[in-house]
Amino acid sequence: MSLKSFVLFSVAIATLSCGSSSTNPFVPTGGGNTGSTKMISGTLLSYGDRTPLTGVAITLGQSISTTDNQGRFSFANAPTSGGAVLTASPPGHLFRGFGVSLSQAPANLIIDAIRDAAPFSLAFYRAWARNGFESLELQATKPWTRDPSFYVQMLVDGTTTRVDPDVVEQIRQDFVKSIPDLTGGKFHLASFETGDAPRPLADGWVNLTFYTQLGGAFAQSSVGGNSGTMSIRYGMVSSQTTNPTNCSSPEVSLADHEITHTMGFWHTQNVFADSFSGTGCPGAPRPDHIRYHSTVMYSRPVGNKDPDLDPAPTTGLQAPGSETRVVVSCFGDGSRLTRR
């Protein structure tokens, strides 16, 4: 089965190469600086093993603090309001930009930098978390910030055909296991409801709808965010093309793949090995490298950019929802990206 993709949209994203430096300004957001200052301190660690990173320059605006032998740093005269990004370029690690709310910064920030070595792969992470395989424009991450819920329309759209309840139950069981597996255990399935009528999109919910045709594709899903859609063709004959992992039905197999997009991930070069949970669609565990890189993405805030740059926090910042929905179409002859 072939997978072909045509990028139909672009989003301008500034990329930072590993270990490079960049303009790292103090970024005030909301409220402005009242003139008062505060102490900001923290510790710089290596992601995963939490080894202190010593002798590394941490930058906040025009100020620089160098980590000591325990990875500690401090800034004595930081502003007390707005948001900022502290930056560091530890040797052997990705350039790190850590977003912090100056008014809410704790006494001891913990900043972790990702080691640019196995088990982490920057090339794979860019494909899986940033759409680097199918697009020249790397995407900012869109992880969920809450437990997702699903609504399944039991009537195939535009028909009187009722979806087999056993198929829907198999999909539910897959999602129960897939969601924590794809988020490092951070999130779980909140609710799973069914009904005959379409339901409007709502924050925290994904609407799953079955169709007789999807313009040549087998399935479509929105990518990440705190709401979305999942569309699956219904009634296809099971074959190596429609059901490559020998699940109970093609619909379950497709849902096993689509949940990866729903949770914020993209296609990779080896899409079948990377974005299916295995023979029979157990939901979990997925391959170790998928679980590892997915956990990395879910350790970062919404809007993290390449290679590892957080946005400056803003009061009331929310995960992207329906106002910025990117839909990926999968398999068949209709694989492509569209923006809705």
Residue frames relative to the residue before (quaternion, step in Angstrom):
aa qw qx qy qz dx dy dz
M 1.0000 0.0000 0.0000 0.0000 0.00 0.00 0.00
S 0.2666 -0.7814 0.5447 0.1467 3.58 -0.78 0.95
L 0.1940 -0.7503 0.6214 0.1152 3.50 -1.25 0.55
K 0.0683 0.8023 -0.5898 0.0624 3.59 -0.58 1.07
S 0.1209 -0.8152 0.5663 0.0060 3.51 -0.99 0.85
F 0.1080 -0.7595 0.6394 0.0515 3.52 -1.16 0.76
V 0.2982 -0.7677 0.5389 0.1769 3.57 -0.62 1.09
L 0.1358 -0.8283 0.5429 0.0276 3.56 -0.65 1.17
F 0.7519 0.2562 -0.2026 0.5727 3.56 1.20 0.25
S 0.1267 -0.7741 0.6096 0.1145 3.55 -1.27 0.25
V 0.1384 -0.7586 0.6328 0.0711 3.48 -1.17 0.71
A 0.3880 -0.7329 0.5064 0.2363 3.59 -0.70 1.04
I 0.0814 0.7836 -0.6068 0.1054 3.54 -0.67 1.15
A 0.3305 -0.7262 0.5657 0.2083 3.58 -0.85 0.96
T 0.1709 -0.7956 0.5746 0.0872 3.59 -0.74 1.02
L 0.2265 -0.7515 0.6108 0.1038 3.51 -1.20 0.72
S 0.3555 -0.7443 0.5170 0.2287 3.59 -0.73 0.97
C 0.6636 -0.5313 0.3563 0.3878 3.52 -1.24 0.61
G 0.8444 0.1646 -0.1391 0.4905 3.54 -0.89 0.98
S 0.5396 0.6314 -0.4123 0.3743 3.58 1.21 -0.02
S 0.3664 -0.6850 0.5704 0.2668 3.53 -1.28 0.27
S 0.0898 -0.7833 0.6142 0.0351 3.53 -1.23 0.42
T 0.6371 -0.4707 0.4005 0.4606 3.56 -1.25 0.09
N 0.0614 -0.8298 0.5533 -0.0377 3.54 -0.63 1.18
P 0.0218 0.8597 -0.5101 0.0172 3.59 0.55 1.09
F 0.5073 -0.5240 0.5593 0.3941 3.48 -1.35 0.25
V 0.1539 -0.8133 0.5591 0.0480 3.58 -0.73 1.05
P 0.1456 -0.8026 0.5708 0.0940 3.64 -0.14 1.18
T 0.0291 0.7919 -0.6087 0.0383 3.58 -0.93 0.90
G 0.8679 0.0583 -0.0546 0.4903 3.54 -0.74 1.04
G 0.8431 0.1784 -0.1482 0.4853 3.57 -0.65 1.08
G 0.2822 -0.7858 0.5128 0.1998 3.55 1.05 -0.69
N 0.5530 -0.6048 0.4598 0.3421 3.55 -1.33 0.11
T 0.3325 -0.7695 0.5157 0.1769 3.57 -0.74 1.04
G 0.6044 -0.5507 0.3656 0.4448 3.58 1.25 -0.19
S 0.6128 0.5244 -0.3562 0.4719 3.60 1.18 -0.36
T 0.2103 -0.7800 0.5786 0.1127 3.56 -1.22 0.51
K 0.1634 -0.7770 0.6019 0.0861 3.53 -1.31 0.29
M 0.5105 -0.6028 0.5099 0.3406 3.54 -1.33 0.21
I 0.0436 -0.7504 0.6589 0.0301 3.56 -1.01 0.89
S 0.0279 0.8002 -0.5962 0.0589 3.55 -0.77 1.06
G 0.0743 0.8135 -0.5741 0.0550 3.55 -1.20 0.34
T 0.3680 -0.6931 0.5741 0.2336 3.50 -1.39 -0.14
L 0.2492 -0.7579 0.5889 0.1289 3.54 -0.97 0.92
L 0.0245 -0.8150 0.5766 -0.0520 3.55 -0.66 1.19
S 0.4909 -0.6034 0.5278 0.3411 3.52 -1.32 0.29
Y 0.5149 -0.6588 0.4500 0.3136 3.58 -0.85 0.98
G 0.7673 0.3520 -0.2671 0.4647 3.55 -1.04 0.79
D 0.8302 0.1523 -0.0800 0.5303 3.61 0.24 -1.21
R 0.3311 -0.7956 0.4549 0.2248 3.59 1.35 -0.10
T 0.2479 0.7593 -0.5475 0.2495 3.57 1.00 0.85
P 0.4662 -0.6695 0.4866 0.3126 3.64 -0.84 0.87
L 0.2585 -0.7466 0.5956 0.1450 3.57 -1.04 0.85
T 0.1561 -0.8419 0.5159 0.0248 3.54 -0.41 1.27
G 0.8246 0.2608 -0.1903 0.4646 3.54 -1.25 0.54
V 0.4891 0.6545 -0.4287 0.3857 3.59 1.19 0.53
A 0.3963 -0.7130 0.5315 0.2283 3.56 -0.93 0.94
I 0.1379 -0.7559 0.6373 0.0590 3.56 -0.89 1.06
T 0.1706 -0.8154 0.5499 0.0600 3.57 -0.75 1.04
L 0.0209 0.7439 -0.6677 0.0184 3.53 -1.07 0.90
G 0.8008 -0.1104 0.0256 0.5881 3.56 -0.19 1.28
Q 0.7861 -0.2390 0.2124 0.5290 3.57 -0.69 -1.12
S 0.5974 0.5780 -0.3544 0.4283 3.59 1.28 -0.06
I 0.1244 -0.7812 0.6099 0.0477 3.55 -1.13 0.74
S 0.0313 -0.7648 0.6434 0.0101 3.55 -1.05 0.86
T 0.2530 -0.7833 0.5532 0.1284 3.57 -0.85 0.95
T 0.4720 -0.7015 0.4571 0.2760 3.57 -0.80 1.01
D 0.4065 -0.7062 0.5292 0.2369 3.56 -1.11 0.78
N 0.7646 -0.3962 0.2481 0.4436 3.58 -1.28 -0.19
Q 0.6828 0.4014 -0.2946 0.5346 3.59 1.31 0.04
G 0.5863 -0.6162 0.3454 0.3965 3.56 1.29 0.30
R 0.4924 0.6909 -0.4140 0.3298 3.60 1.26 0.13
F 0.0206 -0.7709 0.6367 -0.0020 3.54 -1.22 0.65
S 0.0372 -0.8006 0.5966 0.0406 3.59 -1.26 0.26
F 0.1669 -0.7330 0.6509 0.1058 3.51 -1.32 0.55
A 0.3250 -0.8019 0.4736 0.1646 3.58 -0.53 1.18
N 0.8109 0.2653 -0.1043 0.5111 3.60 1.00 -0.72
A 0.2025 0.7932 -0.5436 0.1855 3.56 0.81 0.98
P 0.5632 -0.5870 0.4459 0.3734 3.62 -1.09 0.58
T 0.4387 -0.7194 0.4866 0.2307 3.57 -1.18 0.51
S 0.7684 0.2700 -0.1832 0.5505 3.60 1.20 0.01
G 0.6817 0.4643 -0.3706 0.4272 3.53 -1.30 0.39
G 0.4500 -0.6608 0.5254 0.2912 3.53 -1.34 -0.21
A 0.0615 -0.7953 0.6029 0.0171 3.55 -1.16 0.53
V 0.2827 -0.7199 0.6021 0.1981 3.53 -1.35 0.23
L 0.2207 -0.7479 0.6154 0.1146 3.54 -0.68 1.15
T 0.1212 -0.8281 0.5463 0.0337 3.58 -0.85 0.92
A 0.0005 -0.7823 0.6223 -0.0276 3.52 -1.24 0.62
S 0.1566 -0.7648 0.6178 0.0948 3.56 -1.22 0.60
P 0.0537 -0.8310 0.5535 0.0174 3.60 0.38 1.18
P 0.5394 -0.6175 0.4492 0.3549 3.64 -0.93 0.76
G 0.8282 0.2144 -0.1741 0.4876 3.56 -0.96 0.90
H 0.6875 0.4284 -0.2601 0.5256 3.56 1.32 0.07
L 0.5928 -0.5441 0.4413 0.3972 3.56 -1.29 0.26
F 0.5818 -0.5205 0.4872 0.3914 3.53 -1.25 0.51
R 0.1309 -0.8184 0.5588 0.0293 3.58 -0.80 1.01
G 0.0320 -0.7590 0.6502 0.0119 3.53 -0.98 0.98
F 0.1180 -0.8304 0.5445 0.0035 3.57 -0.46 1.23
G 0.2927 -0.7843 0.5255 0.1519 3.57 -0.53 1.19
V 0.0195 0.8078 -0.5871 0.0502 3.58 -0.91 0.90
S 0.3422 -0.6805 0.6092 0.2207 3.54 -1.13 0.76
L 0.3975 -0.7651 0.4516 0.2295 3.57 -0.44 1.19
S 0.6696 0.5038 -0.3093 0.4497 3.58 1.04 -0.69
Q 0.7668 0.3495 -0.1754 0.5090 3.57 1.16 -0.59
A 0.3782 0.7511 -0.4787 0.2522 3.60 1.25 0.04
P 0.4082 -0.7144 0.5077 0.2552 3.60 -0.80 0.95
A 0.6903 -0.4909 0.3342 0.4133 3.54 -1.27 0.29
N 0.8052 0.1239 -0.0574 0.5770 3.59 1.06 -0.66
L 0.2009 -0.7882 0.5748 0.0898 3.57 -0.18 1.28
I 0.1938 -0.7350 0.6334 0.1446 3.55 -1.16 0.63
I 0.0382 -0.7907 0.6102 -0.0301 3.56 -0.55 1.22
D 0.0932 -0.7994 0.5916 0.0469 3.57 -0.82 0.96
A 0.1896 -0.7644 0.6098 0.0883 3.54 -1.07 0.84
I 0.4282 -0.7260 0.4857 0.2316 3.57 -0.94 0.95
R 0.3967 -0.7063 0.5360 0.2376 3.56 -0.82 1.03
D 0.3491 -0.7492 0.5292 0.1917 3.57 -0.82 1.02
A 0.5515 0.5404 -0.4125 0.4834 3.54 0.61 1.25
A 0.6866 -0.4700 0.3521 0.4286 3.56 -1.27 0.36
P 0.5203 -0.1227 -0.8444 -0.0349 1.58 -2.11 1.36
F 0.5428 0.6123 -0.4163 0.3964 3.61 1.24 -0.01
S 0.0570 -0.7635 0.6427 0.0269 3.54 -1.13 0.80
L 0.3787 -0.7425 0.5048 0.2245 3.57 -0.53 1.16
A 0.6305 0.5336 -0.3425 0.4477 3.61 0.98 -0.79
F 0.6851 0.4616 -0.2987 0.4780 3.60 0.87 -0.87
Y 0.6385 0.5367 -0.3324 0.4401 3.58 0.93 -0.85
R 0.6406 0.5213 -0.3263 0.4599 3.58 0.99 -0.78
A 0.6539 0.4824 -0.3190 0.4878 3.60 1.05 -0.65
W 0.7337 0.4643 -0.2366 0.4360 3.58 0.71 -1.11
A 0.8080 0.2989 -0.1304 0.4907 3.59 0.82 -1.00
R 0.7986 0.3067 -0.1349 0.5000 3.62 1.17 -0.48
N 0.4786 -0.6943 0.4154 0.3411 3.60 1.29 0.18
G 0.2769 0.8082 -0.4821 0.1942 3.57 1.08 0.66
F 0.6033 0.5627 -0.3705 0.4266 3.62 1.18 -0.30
E 0.7951 0.3168 -0.1514 0.4945 3.60 0.88 -0.88
S 0.7785 0.2704 -0.1452 0.5475 3.59 1.22 -0.16
L 0.4471 -0.6656 0.5289 0.2782 3.54 -1.20 0.59
E 0.6697 0.4601 -0.2791 0.5118 3.56 1.28 -0.35
L 0.2847 -0.7751 0.5412 0.1590 3.57 -0.42 1.19
Q 0.3480 -0.7703 0.5082 0.1652 3.54 -0.89 0.99
A 0.4753 -0.5949 0.5532 0.3380 3.55 -1.23 0.49
T 0.5570 -0.6397 0.4158 0.3280 3.57 -1.07 0.69
K 0.1408 -0.7793 0.6074 0.0632 3.56 -1.23 0.64
P 0.0687 0.8096 -0.5787 0.0702 3.60 0.51 1.08
W 0.5385 -0.5689 0.4985 0.3714 3.54 -1.26 0.34
T 0.2395 -0.7609 0.5829 0.1546 3.55 -1.21 0.54
R 0.7430 0.2496 -0.1860 0.5925 3.56 1.29 0.34
D 0.6249 -0.5115 0.4123 0.4219 3.59 -1.25 0.22
P 0.3479 -0.7629 0.5045 0.2060 3.62 -0.74 0.98
S 0.1974 -0.7409 0.6295 0.1260 3.55 -1.26 0.60
F 0.2223 -0.7817 0.5731 0.1048 3.57 -1.19 0.60
Y 0.1259 -0.7408 0.6541 0.0865 3.50 -1.18 0.78
V 0.1401 -0.7979 0.5846 0.0450 3.58 -0.76 1.09
Q 0.2895 -0.7332 0.5923 0.1666 3.56 -0.82 1.06
M 0.3251 -0.8074 0.4674 0.1545 3.58 -0.47 1.22
L 0.6581 0.4342 -0.3197 0.5254 3.60 1.21 -0.23
V 0.4712 -0.6461 0.5164 0.3063 3.57 -0.86 0.95
D 0.5579 -0.6726 0.3645 0.3218 3.55 -0.69 1.14
G 0.8410 0.1649 -0.1515 0.4925 3.56 -0.89 1.01
T 0.7061 0.3909 -0.2586 0.5308 3.60 1.25 0.19
T 0.4673 -0.6316 0.5209 0.3336 3.54 -1.35 -0.10
T 0.4236 0.7082 -0.4574 0.3314 3.58 1.29 0.21
R 0.2485 -0.7723 0.5700 0.1301 3.54 -0.85 1.00
V 0.4639 -0.6789 0.5017 0.2686 3.55 -0.95 0.95
D 0.5453 -0.6210 0.4572 0.3285 3.55 -1.01 0.84
P 0.4426 -0.7134 0.4688 0.2744 3.65 -0.63 1.04
D 0.6022 0.5621 -0.3657 0.4333 3.59 1.11 -0.59
V 0.6105 0.5404 -0.3384 0.4698 3.58 1.11 -0.71
V 0.6726 0.4967 -0.2949 0.4625 3.56 0.89 -0.94
E 0.6512 0.5093 -0.3192 0.4634 3.59 0.99 -0.78
Q 0.6304 0.5194 -0.3349 0.4698 3.60 1.03 -0.73
I 0.6337 0.5160 -0.3233 0.4772 3.58 1.04 -0.75
R 0.6347 0.5274 -0.3326 0.4565 3.58 0.94 -0.85
Q 0.6666 0.5005 -0.3063 0.4596 3.59 0.88 -0.91
D 0.6184 0.5361 -0.3359 0.4662 3.58 1.06 -0.74
F 0.6861 0.4882 -0.2895 0.4551 3.59 0.86 -0.94
V 0.5808 0.5837 -0.3719 0.4285 3.59 1.05 -0.73
K 0.7454 0.3867 -0.2145 0.4989 3.58 0.94 -0.85
S 0.6555 0.5542 -0.3181 0.4025 3.59 1.00 -0.81
I 0.6635 0.5546 -0.3293 0.3792 3.58 0.82 -0.96
P 0.7025 0.4113 -0.3046 0.4946 3.67 0.75 -0.79
D 0.6183 0.5579 -0.3458 0.4322 3.59 1.08 -0.67
L 0.7268 0.4259 -0.2272 0.4886 3.59 1.09 -0.74
T 0.7346 0.3858 -0.2299 0.5086 3.59 1.24 -0.11
G 0.5343 -0.6400 0.4040 0.3765 3.57 1.20 0.34
G 0.6609 -0.5211 0.2934 0.4535 3.57 1.17 0.60
K 0.4485 0.7254 -0.4274 0.3001 3.56 1.30 0.07
F 0.8139 0.1335 -0.0443 0.5637 3.59 1.01 -0.82
H 0.1664 -0.7684 0.6145 0.0652 3.53 -1.30 0.56
L 0.6339 -0.5046 0.4093 0.4197 3.56 -1.27 0.28
A 0.2939 -0.7811 0.5287 0.1548 3.58 -0.68 1.12
S 0.7890 -0.1011 0.1206 0.5939 3.58 0.76 -1.10
F 0.0819 -0.7638 0.6388 0.0428 3.54 -1.23 0.55
E 0.0494 0.8280 -0.5491 0.1022 3.55 -0.26 1.31
T 0.1897 -0.7716 0.5977 0.1071 3.56 -1.22 0.51
G 0.1141 0.7765 -0.6157 0.0708 3.54 -1.28 0.44
D 0.5787 -0.6177 0.4135 0.3355 3.57 -1.24 0.32
A 0.7363 0.4312 -0.2266 0.4697 3.59 1.01 -0.78
P 0.5780 -0.5433 0.4596 0.3993 3.59 -1.21 0.39
R 0.1965 -0.7684 0.5981 0.1144 3.55 -1.17 0.57
P 0.5036 -0.6443 0.4689 0.3337 3.63 -0.91 0.81
L 0.5670 -0.5828 0.4547 0.3634 3.55 -1.18 0.57
A 0.0222 -0.7911 0.6110 -0.0182 3.53 -1.08 0.78
D 0.6113 -0.5574 0.4129 0.3809 3.56 -1.15 0.63
G 0.7994 0.2726 -0.2248 0.4859 3.54 -0.89 0.97
W 0.7156 0.4363 -0.2314 0.4940 3.59 1.28 -0.17
V 0.1750 -0.7216 0.6589 0.1206 3.51 -1.31 0.61
N 0.2490 -0.7637 0.5806 0.1331 3.59 -0.85 1.00
L 0.1359 -0.7857 0.6018 0.0447 3.56 -0.68 1.15
T 0.0015 0.8072 -0.5862 0.0688 3.56 -0.67 1.20
F 0.2868 -0.7462 0.5790 0.1604 3.57 -1.05 0.83
Y 0.1067 -0.7927 0.6001 0.0131 3.57 -1.09 0.84
T 0.5046 -0.6214 0.4957 0.3368 3.53 -1.25 0.38
Q 0.7839 0.0572 -0.0243 0.6178 3.60 1.18 -0.61
L 0.0957 -0.7845 0.6099 0.0585 3.56 -1.22 0.58
G 0.6829 -0.5275 0.2915 0.4128 3.53 0.86 1.00
G 0.7538 -0.3684 0.2075 0.5030 3.58 1.04 0.68
A 0.6376 0.5005 -0.3312 0.4830 3.58 1.21 -0.34
F 0.4764 -0.6474 0.5101 0.3062 3.55 -1.28 0.31
A 0.8009 -0.0380 0.0690 0.5935 3.57 1.10 -0.69
Q 0.1146 -0.7658 0.6284 0.0737 3.55 -1.31 0.40
S 0.0442 0.7924 -0.6081 0.0214 3.56 -1.11 0.67
S 0.4512 -0.6160 0.5624 0.3174 3.52 -1.26 0.50
V 0.3853 -0.7405 0.5155 0.1934 3.54 -1.17 0.65
G 0.8764 -0.0497 -0.0004 0.4790 3.54 -0.65 1.19
G 0.5570 0.6007 -0.4632 0.3382 3.52 -1.33 -0.23
N 0.5609 -0.6317 0.4318 0.3160 3.55 -1.30 0.10
S 0.7422 0.1727 -0.2113 0.6122 3.55 1.19 0.61
G 0.1436 0.8261 -0.5373 0.0903 3.56 -1.15 0.28
T 0.3948 -0.6852 0.5603 0.2465 3.50 -1.40 -0.19
M 0.0559 -0.7478 0.6591 0.0572 3.53 -1.30 0.53
S 0.0614 -0.8000 0.5966 -0.0167 3.57 -0.78 1.09
I 0.0260 -0.8097 0.5847 -0.0423 3.59 -0.85 1.01
R 0.4457 -0.6660 0.5277 0.2817 3.57 -0.99 0.84
Y 0.2153 -0.7975 0.5567 0.0879 3.56 -0.97 0.89
G 0.8095 0.3259 -0.2301 0.4308 3.52 -1.11 0.77
M 0.4069 0.7016 -0.4962 0.3097 3.61 1.16 0.30
V 0.5130 -0.6183 0.4993 0.3244 3.55 -1.19 0.61
S 0.4647 -0.6915 0.4795 0.2757 3.57 -0.87 0.92
S 0.1683 0.7624 -0.6049 0.1566 3.57 -0.86 1.01
Q 0.6992 -0.4336 0.3387 0.4565 3.56 -1.28 0.00
T 0.6437 0.5216 -0.3157 0.4625 3.56 1.18 -0.54
T 0.7771 0.3532 -0.1852 0.4869 3.58 0.82 -0.96
N 0.7890 0.1783 -0.0646 0.5843 3.58 1.21 -0.50
P 0.0326 -0.8803 0.4729 0.0202 3.59 0.71 1.09
T 0.7455 0.3766 -0.2324 0.4983 3.63 1.12 -0.43
N 0.4881 -0.7183 0.4032 0.2886 3.56 1.26 0.57
C 0.2111 0.7780 -0.5535 0.2092 3.55 0.78 1.09
S 0.7285 -0.4407 0.2836 0.4412 3.58 -1.24 0.07
S 0.7854 -0.0489 0.0299 0.6164 3.60 1.24 -0.44
P 0.6345 -0.5163 0.3889 0.4238 3.61 -1.19 0.33
E 0.6263 0.5595 -0.3472 0.4174 3.61 0.99 -0.77
V 0.6575 0.4915 -0.3088 0.4803 3.58 0.99 -0.80
S 0.6286 0.5398 -0.3267 0.4547 3.57 1.01 -0.84
L 0.6784 0.4846 -0.2913 0.4691 3.57 0.91 -0.91
A 0.6380 0.5156 -0.3318 0.4659 3.60 0.98 -0.78
D 0.6107 0.5639 -0.3349 0.4438 3.58 1.08 -0.75
H 0.6750 0.4470 -0.2731 0.5195 3.57 1.17 -0.62
E 0.6873 0.5225 -0.2996 0.4060 3.59 0.81 -1.01
I 0.5856 0.5898 -0.3858 0.4004 3.61 1.06 -0.60
T 0.5829 0.5663 -0.3880 0.4347 3.60 1.12 -0.47
H 0.6491 0.4864 -0.3183 0.4907 3.61 1.02 -0.73
T 0.6223 0.5559 -0.3396 0.4339 3.57 0.91 -0.90
M 0.7373 0.4135 -0.2304 0.4820 3.58 0.96 -0.84
G 0.7105 -0.5294 0.2340 0.4002 3.58 1.25 0.32
F 0.6210 0.5677 -0.3340 0.4249 3.59 1.23 0.21
W 0.3896 -0.7415 0.5241 0.1537 3.54 -1.31 0.55
H 0.6511 -0.4793 0.3973 0.4341 3.56 -1.32 -0.08
T 0.1950 -0.7449 0.6268 0.1194 3.52 -1.29 0.57
Q 0.7093 -0.4394 0.3140 0.4529 3.56 -1.27 0.08
N 0.7589 0.2669 -0.1503 0.5746 3.57 1.00 -0.84
V 0.0903 -0.8791 0.4653 0.0509 3.52 0.71 1.16
F 0.6768 0.5096 -0.3165 0.4268 3.60 0.93 -0.77
A 0.6774 0.4657 -0.2933 0.4880 3.59 1.01 -0.75
D 0.7332 0.4700 -0.2356 0.4314 3.57 1.02 -0.82
S 0.8364 0.2712 -0.1040 0.4649 3.59 0.87 -0.84
F 0.5970 0.4287 -0.4103 0.5399 3.55 1.17 0.75
S 0.4929 -0.6994 0.4374 0.2767 3.58 -1.05 0.72
G 0.7018 -0.4509 0.2675 0.4823 3.59 1.25 -0.10
T 0.7489 -0.3931 0.2848 0.4511 3.54 -1.34 0.09
G 0.8205 0.2130 -0.1826 0.4980 3.55 -0.82 1.03
C 0.3786 -0.7609 0.4568 0.2628 3.61 1.30 0.03
P 0.0727 0.8255 -0.5561 0.0636 3.62 0.54 1.07
G 0.4723 -0.6727 0.4417 0.3596 3.60 1.22 -0.41
A 0.7668 -0.1449 0.1316 0.6112 3.57 1.05 -0.82
P 0.5853 -0.1735 -0.7847 -0.1072 1.46 -2.26 1.07
R 0.4040 -0.6713 0.5622 0.2647 3.53 -1.16 0.65
P 0.7249 -0.4302 0.2744 0.4628 3.63 -1.19 0.23
D 0.6403 -0.5716 0.3583 0.3674 3.56 -1.10 0.75
H 0.6823 0.4862 -0.3136 0.4469 3.60 0.88 -0.86
I 0.6071 0.5280 -0.3572 0.4744 3.61 1.14 -0.52
R 0.6672 0.4941 -0.3046 0.4669 3.58 0.87 -0.89
Y 0.6558 0.5225 -0.3178 0.4426 3.59 0.94 -0.85
H 0.7320 0.4258 -0.2505 0.4692 3.59 0.72 -1.03
S 0.6021 0.5365 -0.3604 0.4687 3.59 1.14 -0.53
T 0.6397 0.5190 -0.3182 0.4693 3.58 1.01 -0.80
V 0.6038 0.5434 -0.3537 0.4638 3.58 1.04 -0.72
M 0.6770 0.4902 -0.3159 0.4489 3.60 0.79 -0.94
Y 0.7174 0.4473 -0.2562 0.4687 3.56 0.95 -0.86
S 0.5709 0.5420 -0.4009 0.4686 3.59 1.27 0.15
R 0.6737 0.4661 -0.2719 0.5050 3.57 1.34 -0.15
P 0.5381 -0.6380 0.4338 0.3395 3.62 -1.14 0.50
V 0.6756 -0.4465 0.3921 0.4364 3.53 -1.33 0.20
G 0.8022 0.2999 -0.2158 0.4691 3.57 -0.98 0.85
N 0.3621 0.7174 -0.5101 0.3066 3.61 1.22 0.22
K 0.1777 -0.8082 0.5587 0.0560 3.58 -0.85 1.05
D 0.6754 -0.5243 0.3640 0.3693 3.50 -1.34 0.37
P 0.5680 -0.2562 -0.7821 -0.0002 1.52 -1.83 1.69
D 0.7941 -0.0863 0.0693 0.5976 3.63 1.11 -0.60
L 0.3177 0.7669 -0.4728 0.2955 3.53 0.69 1.18
D 0.2772 -0.7724 0.5541 0.1399 3.57 -0.51 1.22
P 0.4830 -0.6068 0.5227 0.3540 3.57 -1.22 0.36
A 0.5368 -0.5693 0.4902 0.3839 3.56 -1.23 0.37
P 0.4733 -0.6992 0.4469 0.2957 3.61 -0.70 1.00
T 0.1051 -0.7587 0.6412 0.0464 3.52 -1.20 0.75
T 0.5657 -0.6012 0.4312 0.3641 3.57 -0.96 0.76
G 0.8293 0.1943 -0.1599 0.4989 3.55 -0.86 0.99
L 0.3180 0.7616 -0.5120 0.2383 3.61 1.21 0.28
Q 0.0756 -0.8069 0.5858 0.0014 3.57 -0.80 1.03
A 0.5896 -0.5491 0.4480 0.3876 3.53 -1.26 0.37
P 0.5636 -0.5986 0.4319 0.3709 3.61 -1.00 0.69
G 0.1324 -0.8021 0.5794 0.0578 3.57 -0.94 0.83
S 0.8562 -0.1405 0.0972 0.4876 3.53 -1.06 -0.79
E 0.5984 0.5855 -0.3792 0.3941 3.61 1.13 -0.47
T 0.7692 0.1836 -0.1278 0.5986 3.62 1.20 -0.34
R 0.1974 0.8079 -0.5249 0.1812 3.56 0.43 1.20
V 0.1112 -0.7722 0.6246 0.0348 3.54 -0.79 1.09
V 0.1565 -0.8035 0.5725 0.0473 3.58 -0.74 1.09
V 0.1471 -0.7734 0.6113 0.0803 3.56 -0.90 0.96
S 0.2402 -0.7578 0.5939 0.1238 3.57 -1.00 0.94
C 0.2024 -0.8449 0.4944 0.0276 3.52 -0.80 1.06
F 0.8798 0.0969 -0.0925 0.4561 3.52 -1.17 0.88
G 0.6629 0.4385 -0.3901 0.4648 3.54 -1.30 0.01
D 0.6288 -0.4978 0.3918 0.4509 3.57 -1.01 -0.81
G 0.6254 0.5714 -0.3255 0.4200 3.57 1.22 0.35
S 0.3325 0.7627 -0.5031 0.2338 3.61 1.16 0.37
R 0.3011 0.7266 -0.5623 0.2552 3.54 -0.72 1.12
L 0.3771 -0.6878 0.5578 0.2712 3.53 -1.31 0.06
T 0.0049 0.7733 -0.6340 -0.0070 3.53 -1.06 0.76
R 0.3138 -0.7379 0.5684 0.1842 3.52 -1.20 0.56
R 0.0709 -0.8129 0.5780 -0.0009 3.55 -0.84 1.03
